[in-house]
Amino acid sequence: MNLNFKDQRAFISGSTSGIGYAIAQSLAYLGCEVILNGRAQDSVDKAITKLCKEAPGVVCSGLVCDFSETHQVNALVETLEGVDILVNNVGIYTDQDFFETTDESWNKQWQVNVMSGMRLSKALLPSMLEKNYGRILFISSECAVLTPSNLLAYSVTKTALLGLSKGLSGLTKGSKVTVNSLLPGSTLTEGAENFLEAVAHKTGQSVEQVENEFFQTDRPNSLIQRFETVQEIADAAVFLCSPSASAIKGTALRVDGGSIGGLF
């Protein structure tokens, strides 16, 4: 398997923590130059420092951008060049009843989760096609298919990413550029850890009991019956970004622990 990322440059949106950071870290370990991204300079600086300690000799930098602010996105795309790998990972959500979710919340999630990937892809895909090589990966979610009622707005944005990814892949016909999407299951990010600890504190249960109850009630179809690690998601993402994934185009790869179900 060819996982040689030598001389390749990657931009990962929303990569100062969680799945995005794990992807950036894995790419860096494999010789890729990585550009981290976060909403604040402080978080970007901390992530760069952390990555440089974990992977001595890595070539990395960072760019600040709040994808809910159009002028910041426009400034970002003007600075990005020579990118071989684009991972559209940034995402926000509100855990809220449908009837309580405001138009503002819907619009903000749409701007960050969907329009960020559209704008970045629009800016970077032409140069990939020109040099006849590139990888664009959208990080969607199991929620794109499961559509939990308390995450309806978020789920709609993640479903939209699948359509955007599929449509963009058609623009790469006959080239060595690929566009794909990844559907992670429930993942043990920092946010998930905080959620488990908060519920455990509130109910007097252990974190393990809260996790077991979550999968019994909220994700009963999960076959692994646990949260996935960010590294498990990153490993799949790295493969899709690698030279070995050259024949995988327009695909939505599930890394959901079996929670979605179905044959396809």
Order of alpha helices (4+ residues) and beta strands (2+ residues): beta-alpha-beta-alpha-beta-alpha-beta-alpha-alpha-beta-alpha-alpha-beta-alpha-alpha-alpha-beta
